[in-house]
Amino acid sequence: MSVNQKAFLSINKEISQSGVKLIAVSKTKPNEDILELYRLGQRDFGENYVQEYLLKASQLPKDIRWHFIGHLQRNKVRSVLETNVYLIHSVDSLRLLREIDKQSGNLGKITNCLLQVHIASEQTKFGFGAEELETVFDNLVLESLVHVRICGLMGMATNTDNEETLQREFGMLCRLRDKFSQKYKEIQELSMGMSHDYPIAISNGSTMVRVGSLIFGQRDYGPK
Ligand SMILES: *Cc1c(COP(=O)(O)O)cnc(C)c1O
């Protein structure tokens, strides 16, 4: 068993005191590890990979709130929406948002989404640029999409321990959220912060942190 229960309990306590939601990122981890946290009361779990997510969602307790946080291809949207996915954090293009809206309509549901913003200096990360985001909100695109509810923004900071960089990137995302929430009241959530940077994210206004390795131990991507 690789779950670090002690770390989980202390992070959980620390985070709930600040009113922030803890999402336990369980990608690559077995069902037993998820159930171990479930028995300790954890209900919010994050997954990145569609195939793995679909299997887990079908096998694990139905009252888990699943957060889809990985890059999502449009041809996989329907299968994800057929589960009881709670929130999709990783909407990184208008085409993807439109597809989620269309498929949600077909399924007669409204899907909660966050728009992923590119705040890191690395090019490898996904997300809207700040300017691109302006056009999404400016063109009133959102008002034509009635089967998605945009609840906020998500971002991944540069993979660094440099505190100044992290402060700057998280601060920028927080200001974007503040700005758009004046126009769209539903835009409240700020999903930012991972194992190595969540305290800085919280001090910059994060409302949900996505913590994996600190709780579940290092991930092994090698052959099973
Ligand atoms: C894997 C992942 C996390 C968790 O990362 P840790 O460093 O293990 O806490 C958070 N967010 C996203 C989008 C991820 O892909």
The ligand as an SDF file (V2000), in Angstrom:
LIG
                    3D

 15 15  0  0  0  0  0  0  0  0999 V2000
   -0.7400   14.7500  -12.2320 C   0  0  0  0  0  0  0  0  0  0  0  0
   -1.4430   16.0390  -12.0890 C   0  0  0  0  0  0  0  0  0  0  0  0
   -1.5980   16.6390  -10.8240 C   0  0  0  0  0  0  0  0  0  0  0  0
   -0.9890   16.0990   -9.5640 C   0  0  0  0  0  0  0  0  0  0  0  0
    0.3900   16.2250   -9.5960 O   0  0  0  0  0  0  0  0  0  0  0  0
    1.2910   15.9230   -8.2890 P   0  0  0  0  0  0  0  0  0  0  0  0
    2.5410   16.6570   -8.5660 O   0  0  0  0  0  0  0  0  0  0  0  0
    1.4640   14.4570   -8.2440 O   0  0  0  0  0  0  0  0  0  0  0  0
    0.5530   16.4550   -7.1180 O   0  0  0  0  0  0  0  0  0  0  0  0
   -2.3220   17.8220  -10.7790 C   0  0  0  0  0  0  0  0  0  0  0  0
   -2.8710   18.3760  -11.8780 N   0  0  0  0  0  0  0  0  0  0  0  0
   -2.7430   17.8350  -13.0990 C   0  0  0  0  0  0  0  0  0  0  0  0
   -3.3710   18.5010  -14.2660 C   0  0  0  0  0  0  0  0  0  0  0  0
   -2.0240   16.6520  -13.2420 C   0  0  0  0  0  0  0  0  0  0  0  0
   -1.8850   16.1300  -14.4610 O   0  0  0  0  0  0  0  0  0  0  0  0
  1  2  1  0
  2  3  1  0
  2 14  2  0
  3  4  1  0
  3 10  2  0
  4  5  1  0
  5  6  1  0
  6  7  2  0
  6  8  1  0
  6  9  1  0
 10 11  1  0
 11 12  2  0
 12 13  1  0
 12 14  1  0
 14 15  1  0
M  END
$$$$
